[in-house]
Amino acid sequence: MTRNTVHRVEVATPIYDPEIAQRLEEMFITMLSDNQKAREEDEEGNYHLIYRQEDTPLNSQKFFYESAYNNALQ
């Protein structure tokens, strides 16, 4: 599967509302903490899983899906 790099459109906008900015920051922290499929590239260009058994598993996509589902029920 190839990435869509030809027809991609990316947009940036300032966030003025402090509550929304805080919520977005928390979302980014969650995404950066995802360790289920996370990989690191070594000096030879090879990728390796970085999940360690002592880490608490976090799949950010599943986390956000479950959060949205639970919020919709309320």
Biotite code that builds the C-alpha atoms (Angstrom):
import biotite.structure as struc

atoms = struc.array([
    struc.Atom([0.000, 0.000, 0.000], chain_id="A", res_id=1, res_name="MET", atom_name="CA", element="C"),
    struc.Atom([1.399, 3.382, -0.973], chain_id="A", res_id=2, res_name="THR", atom_name="CA", element="C"),
    struc.Atom([0.954, 6.622, 0.899], chain_id="A", res_id=3, res_name="ARG", atom_name="CA", element="C"),
    struc.Atom([-1.115, 9.377, -0.700], chain_id="A", res_id=4, res_name="ASN", atom_name="CA", element="C"),
    struc.Atom([1.631, 11.970, -1.082], chain_id="A", res_id=5, res_name="THR", atom_name="CA", element="C"),
    struc.Atom([0.528, 13.330, -4.466], chain_id="A", res_id=6, res_name="VAL", atom_name="CA", element="C"),
    struc.Atom([-3.023, 14.490, -3.686], chain_id="A", res_id=7, res_name="HIS", atom_name="CA", element="C"),
    struc.Atom([-2.578, 15.204, 0.013], chain_id="A", res_id=8, res_name="ARG", atom_name="CA", element="C"),
    struc.Atom([-3.740, 18.520, 1.411], chain_id="A", res_id=9, res_name="VAL", atom_name="CA", element="C"),
    struc.Atom([-2.584, 19.586, 4.854], chain_id="A", res_id=10, res_name="GLU", atom_name="CA", element="C"),
    struc.Atom([-3.990, 22.575, 6.693], chain_id="A", res_id=11, res_name="VAL", atom_name="CA", element="C"),
    struc.Atom([-2.842, 24.482, 9.755], chain_id="A", res_id=12, res_name="ALA", atom_name="CA", element="C"),
    struc.Atom([-4.799, 26.962, 11.828], chain_id="A", res_id=13, res_name="THR", atom_name="CA", element="C"),
    struc.Atom([-4.192, 28.825, 15.081], chain_id="A", res_id=14, res_name="PRO", atom_name="CA", element="C"),
    struc.Atom([-6.048, 27.592, 18.172], chain_id="A", res_id=15, res_name="ILE", atom_name="CA", element="C"),
    struc.Atom([-7.258, 30.500, 20.290], chain_id="A", res_id=16, res_name="TYR", atom_name="CA", element="C"),
    struc.Atom([-9.480, 28.710, 22.790], chain_id="A", res_id=17, res_name="ASP", atom_name="CA", element="C"),
    struc.Atom([-7.352, 27.516, 25.746], chain_id="A", res_id=18, res_name="PRO", atom_name="CA", element="C"),
    struc.Atom([-9.671, 24.580, 26.484], chain_id="A", res_id=19, res_name="GLU", atom_name="CA", element="C"),
    struc.Atom([-9.472, 23.299, 22.922], chain_id="A", res_id=20, res_name="ILE", atom_name="CA", element="C"),
    struc.Atom([-5.691, 23.829, 22.904], chain_id="A", res_id=21, res_name="ALA", atom_name="CA", element="C"),
    struc.Atom([-5.399, 21.774, 26.106], chain_id="A", res_id=22, res_name="GLN", atom_name="CA", element="C"),
    struc.Atom([-7.610, 19.025, 24.665], chain_id="A", res_id=23, res_name="ARG", atom_name="CA", element="C"),
    struc.Atom([-5.505, 18.870, 21.485], chain_id="A", res_id=24, res_name="LEU", atom_name="CA", element="C"),
    struc.Atom([-2.297, 18.729, 23.519], chain_id="A", res_id=25, res_name="GLU", atom_name="CA", element="C"),
    struc.Atom([-3.666, 15.797, 25.513], chain_id="A", res_id=26, res_name="GLU", atom_name="CA", element="C"),
    struc.Atom([-4.600, 14.044, 22.265], chain_id="A", res_id=27, res_name="MET", atom_name="CA", element="C"),
    struc.Atom([-1.082, 14.513, 20.888], chain_id="A", res_id=28, res_name="PHE", atom_name="CA", element="C"),
    struc.Atom([0.416, 13.168, 24.119], chain_id="A", res_id=29, res_name="ILE", atom_name="CA", element="C"),
    struc.Atom([-1.826, 10.104, 23.829], chain_id="A", res_id=30, res_name="THR", atom_name="CA", element="C"),
    struc.Atom([-0.831, 9.541, 20.191], chain_id="A", res_id=31, res_name="MET", atom_name="CA", element="C"),
    struc.Atom([2.873, 9.926, 21.003], chain_id="A", res_id=32, res_name="LEU", atom_name="CA", element="C"),
    struc.Atom([2.484, 7.446, 23.880], chain_id="A", res_id=33, res_name="SER", atom_name="CA", element="C"),
    struc.Atom([1.028, 4.758, 21.579], chain_id="A", res_id=34, res_name="ASP", atom_name="CA", element="C"),
    struc.Atom([3.364, 1.773, 21.899], chain_id="A", res_id=35, res_name="ASN", atom_name="CA", element="C"),
    struc.Atom([1.451, -1.030, 20.205], chain_id="A", res_id=36, res_name="GLN", atom_name="CA", element="C"),
    struc.Atom([2.809, -0.650, 16.686], chain_id="A", res_id=37, res_name="LYS", atom_name="CA", element="C"),
    struc.Atom([5.494, 1.960, 17.338], chain_id="A", res_id=38, res_name="ALA", atom_name="CA", element="C"),
    struc.Atom([8.806, 1.460, 15.609], chain_id="A", res_id=39, res_name="ARG", atom_name="CA", element="C"),
    struc.Atom([12.209, 3.112, 15.647], chain_id="A", res_id=40, res_name="GLU", atom_name="CA", element="C"),
    struc.Atom([14.561, 3.365, 12.713], chain_id="A", res_id=41, res_name="GLU", atom_name="CA", element="C"),
    struc.Atom([18.139, 2.202, 13.309], chain_id="A", res_id=42, res_name="ASP", atom_name="CA", element="C"),
    struc.Atom([21.285, 3.623, 11.718], chain_id="A", res_id=43, res_name="GLU", atom_name="CA", element="C"),
    struc.Atom([20.964, 1.198, 8.783], chain_id="A", res_id=44, res_name="GLU", atom_name="CA", element="C"),
    struc.Atom([17.418, 2.283, 7.916], chain_id="A", res_id=45, res_name="GLY", atom_name="CA", element="C"),
    struc.Atom([15.707, -0.784, 9.404], chain_id="A", res_id=46, res_name="ASN", atom_name="CA", element="C"),
    struc.Atom([12.655, -0.442, 11.632], chain_id="A", res_id=47, res_name="TYR", atom_name="CA", element="C"),
    struc.Atom([12.176, -2.327, 14.906], chain_id="A", res_id=48, res_name="HIS", atom_name="CA", element="C"),
    struc.Atom([9.217, -2.562, 17.278], chain_id="A", res_id=49, res_name="LEU", atom_name="CA", element="C"),
    struc.Atom([9.891, -0.612, 20.465], chain_id="A", res_id=50, res_name="ILE", atom_name="CA", element="C"),
    struc.Atom([7.214, -2.156, 22.684], chain_id="A", res_id=51, res_name="TYR", atom_name="CA", element="C"),
    struc.Atom([8.642, -3.450, 25.944], chain_id="A", res_id=52, res_name="ARG", atom_name="CA", element="C"),
    struc.Atom([6.828, -5.921, 28.202], chain_id="A", res_id=53, res_name="GLN", atom_name="CA", element="C"),
    struc.Atom([7.067, -3.577, 31.188], chain_id="A", res_id=54, res_name="GLU", atom_name="CA", element="C"),
    struc.Atom([5.201, -0.833, 29.296], chain_id="A", res_id=55, res_name="ASP", atom_name="CA", element="C"),
    struc.Atom([1.471, -0.457, 29.772], chain_id="A", res_id=56, res_name="THR", atom_name="CA", element="C"),
    struc.Atom([-0.007, -1.217, 26.333], chain_id="A", res_id=57, res_name="PRO", atom_name="CA", element="C"),
    struc.Atom([-1.639, 1.768, 24.619], chain_id="A", res_id=58, res_name="LEU", atom_name="CA", element="C"),
    struc.Atom([-3.250, 1.682, 21.172], chain_id="A", res_id=59, res_name="ASN", atom_name="CA", element="C"),
    struc.Atom([-4.244, 5.325, 20.599], chain_id="A", res_id=60, res_name="SER", atom_name="CA", element="C"),
    struc.Atom([-6.694, 4.542, 17.787], chain_id="A", res_id=61, res_name="GLN", atom_name="CA", element="C"),
    struc.Atom([-8.552, 2.052, 19.968], chain_id="A", res_id=62, res_name="LYS", atom_name="CA", element="C"),
    struc.Atom([-8.412, 4.512, 22.908], chain_id="A", res_id=63, res_name="PHE", atom_name="CA", element="C"),
    struc.Atom([-9.978, 7.336, 20.861], chain_id="A", res_id=64, res_name="PHE", atom_name="CA", element="C"),
    struc.Atom([-12.579, 5.012, 19.321], chain_id="A", res_id=65, res_name="TYR", atom_name="CA", element="C"),
    struc.Atom([-13.673, 3.760, 22.741], chain_id="A", res_id=66, res_name="GLU", atom_name="CA", element="C"),
    struc.Atom([-13.720, 7.303, 24.160], chain_id="A", res_id=67, res_name="SER", atom_name="CA", element="C"),
    struc.Atom([-15.902, 8.569, 21.295], chain_id="A", res_id=68, res_name="ALA", atom_name="CA", element="C"),
    struc.Atom([-18.219, 5.570, 21.617], chain_id="A", res_id=69, res_name="TYR", atom_name="CA", element="C"),
    struc.Atom([-18.592, 6.043, 25.390], chain_id="A", res_id=70, res_name="ASN", atom_name="CA", element="C"),
    struc.Atom([-19.181, 9.794, 24.998], chain_id="A", res_id=71, res_name="ASN", atom_name="CA", element="C"),
    struc.Atom([-21.893, 9.132, 22.418], chain_id="A", res_id=72, res_name="ALA", atom_name="CA", element="C"),
    struc.Atom([-23.723, 6.892, 24.892], chain_id="A", res_id=73, res_name="LEU", atom_name="CA", element="C"),
    struc.Atom([-23.932, 9.650, 27.510], chain_id="A", res_id=74, res_name="GLN", atom_name="CA", element="C"),
])
